[in-house]
Amino acid sequence: MKGPISVDLLPYSSEKVARRKTAIIAVFFALIVGLLATVGAAASYRASAKGTNVLAEVVNLPGIAEITRFAMGSPGTTKVSGEPVNFLFLGVGGAGHDGPQLTDTIILATFDPKQNRLAMLSIPRDLAYPLGNGRFEKINSLNAWLESSNPGQGAEKTGEAVGELLNIHIDHVVRVDFNGFAKFIDALGGVDITVEKTFTDNSFPVDENGGWRTISFQKGEAHMDGARALEFVRSRHGNNGEGSDFARSRRQQLVIQAVREKLFSLGTLANPKKIGDMLNILSGHIQTDLSSWDMISYAPLASQIDRDKIEMRVLTDAPDGELVPANVGGAYMLFPRKPDWSEIRSIANNPFLTKEEAAKQLMAQTQATLEIKNGTTYEGYAYQVSQKLKKQGYQVSSIGNASHRGYERTILFDLTGGKKTTELVRLKKILDADVSAATPTETKGHPVVYGQYMTAETLDSTSTEILVVLGDSSLGLINPSYDTSQNP
């Protein structure tokens, strides 16, 4: 791929300054023309959805309302602060596709204007969305039923629902359909993609009637038009490790990155017709709460992000991933490895913390001797947890079964009198545990502490500093099984 374009604006380069000014004027003119061209289409859409007339909706359009406020000098125009901004990008099939409002693409993007950096987190479409009372639905259907119950507001309502699930505030939502995606890239003049793996997909859908054809991609640099880029991001049955939704999510991120680079290149910004074409295309294929002023405010900031300041992450069911698969009523779904959603919510709330950095925070910082007892009904679970904790730098003196099998919560018994606070905090996070400062008592010559059900848990070693009695709350660490009746 081409690197970022460097434009020299030093005083002695008057020719470059003149070209830059011309480009800026052309861009501004094209934006105004394009925005005016979309007013009619947007007003017609709103009028149809709400049952009002077009003229009434023209003055209520977000952009028009803001222009009025701006002209009158009243507050309300968009101002970009220095705080991170969360965007939710949704990709749907659109008209002519089976399940037109199902989201094949769900990407949470966080933009940090202070440090000019961007983080993208892909959410798999098979993630189990909790409906309550032990019921789940795939998250890719969320937009469909919210659009059905809230015509014209499905994308915005989906943003609210996903934000509540992940315990974050989503500032803006953008939903684009397949046809708009392909036409937009064609208007850009295509995009340059670095294909990471050679792969072939012999089952790429021709249409919603069930036809198939073969597509293939070669590793290396590739220039793609809209149709080719759409194949690249939609392929689901590729070989060479490219047949999973996780691989597809990674490819979607690559295309978004390529679109950003092409969109903010000088060749695009200096072409008023190209910008006008793109705006006209989007007007019929996009649903968003972004206003015209939002776009104008964010565009110059987004153009300044360097490639090395873009973090890309995909939630997966890999051995070290955040998800686990399950069969729910015959449907394949993905559940969070930690049933309380704490791990995924932490990722969403700390988007610029890499997976390696997060793992490092859970490594033991001081020596602490652990004794682990299995208080769950899963045989061998204490051994599995001990191996996991040893890899993270903890010393395990012994393992065994607890007196009571059926603990709901994992309990950490601090036997040091508060001398291992750092490790207790770290283990509490790793195991989703409660902490007890119980003092051991002597029973028949052995130190004993009393657990969650007032059962006596005997210590096997006098050198133990922290006794870990495993309960169901820690099952996300290894996840020997997943109970789909749980409601996060």
N, C-alpha and C positions, 0 to 999 in steps of 0.2 A: 504494500500500500504506500501511497505517497505520504510523506511526512507533512506536518503543519506548514502552511505557507507563511513566509516571513515578509512583511511589508515594511520598507524603510521609509519613514516619514520625517527624516532629518531635514532641516531647512534647505540644505544645498541640493536636495533632490526634488526640485520644483515640478518636474514632469510626473513623478510618482504621486506627489501631493495632488496634482490636478486630476489624475486618473482616479485617485481614491475619492475625491470630492464628487466627481461625476458619478461614480458607482453608488455613493451614498444617496445622492439626489435621485438617481434612477430607482434605487431600492425603495425609498420613501414614497415616490410616485406610484410605483407598482403596488405597494402595500395598500395605499389609499384606494386605488382603482379596484384592486382585488377584493378588498373588504366591502366596498360599495356593491360590487357584483354579487356578493354572497348574501346581502341583506334580504333581497326578495325571496331567495330560496329558503333561508332560515325562517323568515316570517311566515311563509306558506306552510312550512313544516309545523311550526308552533300553533298556527291557526287550525290546522287539520287535527292536531293532537288534542287541542283544548276546546274545539268547537267554536272559536271566535272568528273574527274577520282579519284579513291580512293587514289592513291599515292599522288596526288596533295593536297588532303584535309588533309592527315595525318600531313603534316608540317604546315598546317594552323589551326589545332585544338588549341583552347585556351590554353590547358595544355601544348602541345608540343611547341607552340610558347614561352610560358613563361619559359619552361625548357631551350630552346635555349638562351633566353635572360639572364637567370640566369647563364648558363654555360659560356657565353661570357662576363659576368660582366656588361651588359648594364642595364639601368633602365627599370622599368615596372613591376617587381614582386609585388605581392600584399602585402600591409602592413596594418595591422589593427590599425586604429587610436583610440583615446579615445572617438570619437564622436558617438552618436547613429546611428545605421544602420537599415534601413527599408527593410524588406523582404515582398514580396507578394507571398502567397502560393495559388495555384490553383489546384482544384481537378476536373478531367474530366472523363467521362465514358470510353472513349477510344474505340478501335476497338471492334465490336460486340455489341455495345450499341446504343440505339436510341439517336441521337444527340451526337455523340462521342466527340465533342469539346465544348459542353455546360459545363459551370463550375458550378457544384453542390456545390463546396466549394470555398469561397473567404475569405482569412484571411490575414489581414495586421498585421505583427509582427514587433515590434521595439525592438532591442537589445541595451542595454546601457552597454558597456564594462567597463566603469568607476565604476559603482555601481553594476555590475553583476546582472542586472535585465532585465526582459522581459515583454512586454505588447502585448497582442493579441486582435485584434478587428475584429470580424466577420461581414462581409458585406452580407446581404441577397441577394439571387440570383434574387429576384423580384424588387430590387431597380431600379428606373427609371433612365436610363442613357440618358442625353440630347444629341440629335443629331443636334440641332439647328433648327431655324424656327418653334418652338413649337412642334417638333417631339421628341418622346422618344422611347427607346428600353430597354428591360430588360438587366441588366448588365451581366447576365449569358451568353448572346449571344455574348458579346464583343470579347472574345477569338476566338469564332468560325469564325466570319467573318474577323477578323484580321489574323488568321491562313490561311484562304482561299486566302486572298489577299497577304499574306507574308509567303509563305510556309517555315516552319522551324523556323520562328521568331514570331509566334503568341503570345507566352508567354511574350516575351520581349516587343512587341508592346502593349500588354494589360497592362503591368506594366507602360509604359509611359502614356497611356490613363488614367488609374486610378490615377496615380500621378498628372496629370494635373487637373483632376476633384477635387481631394482633396487638391490641392495646397501644395503638399509635393513632395520630391524627393524619389523615390523608387530605392534603390541601387541594389537589386537583386530580381529575380523572379524564382520560382520553380513551375513547373507544373507536376503533377503525375496523371496517369490514375488509374482506379479502380483495374485492375489486378495487376499492379505494387505495389499498396498500400497493397493489401492482401498478395502477395508473399513476400514483404519486411518484413511484420510483422511475417510471418511464418519463414523467415530466422532468425529473431530476437529470435525466440522461443516463440512467443506470447507476449502479454502485459497484465499487471494487471490494471484493471479499477475499480473505485468506481462508481457504478451505483447509481445515486441520487434518482431515482424514479422507482417503479415497473410499467411496462407498456406492453401492447399487441398491436401489429399492425396486423390486419387481412387482409391488402391489400398490403403486401410487394411484389414488382414485381419479378416474376421468371425470365423473360427475356423480350426482347423488343417486343415480340409477344402478350403481354397483359395478360399473366398468372399471378396468384396471389397465395400467401401462407401466413400462419400465423407465426409470430415470436413473442417472448416475452422475457422480461428481468426482473430479480428480483433485488430489491434494495439491495445494499451491494457490497462487494468485488467480483470481477469476473475475472478469467483468460480467455482471448479470443485469439483464433487463428486469422489468417488473414480474413477468411470468416466471422467469428462471429463479428469481429471488423468492417468489412465493412457493415454488417447489422445494427450494432449499429449506425454508422454515417449516413447511408442512409435512415433509417426509417423516413417516413413522415406522417404516419396515426395512430400513437400510441394514446392510450387513456391516461387519467390521466395527461393531460397538455403537453404531449410529441408529439402532432400531428402537431405542427407548425414548420416552417423553423427556427424560433428563438431558439426553444428547440433543434433542430437538430444542429444548429450552436454551441450551448453550448456543446453538446456531441462531436462534432468534436474537439473542443478545449481540452476536457478531454483526447481524444485519442492521440492528438499531444503531450500533456504533458507526457502521459504514454510512448509513443515511445521515447521521449527525455530521460526519466529516464532509460529506459531499454537499449537504445543505448549507454549511457555513463556509464553504470555499469561496474565494473571490469570483470564480467563474460563474457560480450560481447567483451570488449577491449582485453581480453587475449585469444580470440579464432580467430586465423587467418582465418580458413575456413569459419567461420560465416561472418566475414567482407568481405571476397572475394565473398561469395554467394550474400550478399546484394549489393555490387557494381555491380556485373554482372546483377542482377535483375534490378537495376536502369537504367543501360545503355540502356535498350530497352523500358523503360516506363516513362522516364523523359525528360523534356525540361527545361533547365536552363542556365542562363548566369554565374553561379558560375563555376569558374575554379577549377582544382585540388588544386592549391595553396590557393585559397579562402577557400576551405573545410578544408585543413590542418590548416590554420590560425585560423578559427572560432571554430573548434571542441573543443580544450582545454578550450576556453573561455566559450562556451555554457555549457560545463560539470560542470562548477563551479556555475551555477545559482541555488540558493535554491528555493524550492517550494513556500516559503512565499514571494519571490520576483518576482512572476509571476502574473501579472494582466490580467484578462480575462474579456472582455466586448463584448456584442452583441447589434447591432443596432436593436431596436424593435419599434412596433407601440402601445406599452402599454400606459396607460394614462400619464405616466411620460416619455415616450420614445421620440425618435428623429424623428420618421417616422409617416406618415399617409397613409392609403390605398386609392386607387382611381381606378376607372374603366376607362381604356383608350381604346376605340374602342373594347370593349368586353374583354380586357386583364386586369388581376389583376396586379397592380403595386404599389410600395411603393415610396412615395415622401418625401423629407425632410420636417419636420414640419415648419422649417424656410426656405421659398422658395429661399433665397439667398445662401443656403448651409453653412452659417456661423457656425451653431452649429456643423454640422458633420465635417467640416474642422477644427474647433477648437479641437475636440476630436482627430482627426488624427494627429494634430500638437502638442498636449499635451497628449501623450498616457499614461503617468504615473500619470495624474491627475484623481482621482477617481470621479465618478458621484456625490458622497456626497461632496467632496471638491469643485467641480465646482459649485454646488448649493449653498454652503456656501458663495462663492465669490459674489453671486448675492443678498445675504441678505442685507437689509438696515443696514448701520453702524451708521447712525445718524438719528435723528428725522427730517422728511420732510413731510409737509402736501401737499397732491396732490388733484387736482381737475381734473376729467377725463371726457372728452367729446367725444362722438362717431362721428367720421368723416367718418366712412365707411357706406356701405349700409346694413350691417348685424345688424338686430334688436337685442337689448340686449347685444351687444358686450362690451359696456362700463361697464356693471355690471359684466360680466364674467372676464374682465381684472382686475377690482377693487378687486374681490375676490382673484384672483391670487396674486396680489401685496400685499394685506393685509397679506396673508400667508407668504410673504417674509419680513414682518416687516414694511411695509409702511402705513402711515395714509392717508385715503381718506376722504376728507371733504364732497364731493358731486360728483354725476355723472349726466350725461344728454346727449343730442344730440348737436352736433356742428351746427352752422348756415348753414354750407355747408356740404353735405353728398357726399363724393366722393374724399376725400383726398388720394393721392397716397402715401405720406410719413407721418409717425407719426411725430408730432412736439412737442418738449418740450419747453415751455416758462419759462425761468428762471426769476422769479419775485423777487429774493433776491439780485440782484446786484452782483452775483458771490460768494455768501456765501455758496452755496450748491454744489460745484463743484464735490465732491466725489459722491454724489447721482445722479447728472446729468450724469456723466460718466457711472455709473452702469445702470441707466434707459435707456440710449442710447443703451447699449449693449442688455439689456433685450428686448426692444421694437423695435430694429433696427430703431432708430429715428434720426431726425435732431434736433439741439438745436438752439433756438432763444433767443436773449437777449432783446426782445422787452419790452419797458416800457409801462405799462398800461396808457390809457388816460381816462378821465371822459366823459361819454356820458349819459345824462339823469340821472345823479346821480349814475351810475354804472361804475366800471372799465372795460375797453375794450381793447383787443389786436387784431391785425390784422393778419389773418392766411395766408395759402399758396395761396389762391385765392383772397387776399385782402378783405376777408369777416370779419366782426366784430364778434369776439368771446367774449361774455360777461361773466365775472367772477361772480360766485354765492356767493363767500365768500371773505371777505377782508383778511382772514387769510391764503389764498392759497399762497404757496411758489413756487410750480411748477404746471403749467397748462399743462395737457396732452391732446392733440387733436389727437385721434387715426386715423391712415391712414392704407391703405392696407399693408404697409410694416411690420406691427406688427401682421398680421394674424397668423403667425407661433406660437405665444404664446398660443393661444387657438385653432386656426384653425377651425372655423365653417364650412369652405368649402375650397376646393382646386381647383384652376383654372389651369387645365393642359395645357392651352395655354401659360402659363408663361415659359420663357426660362431662367434658371439660368445663 
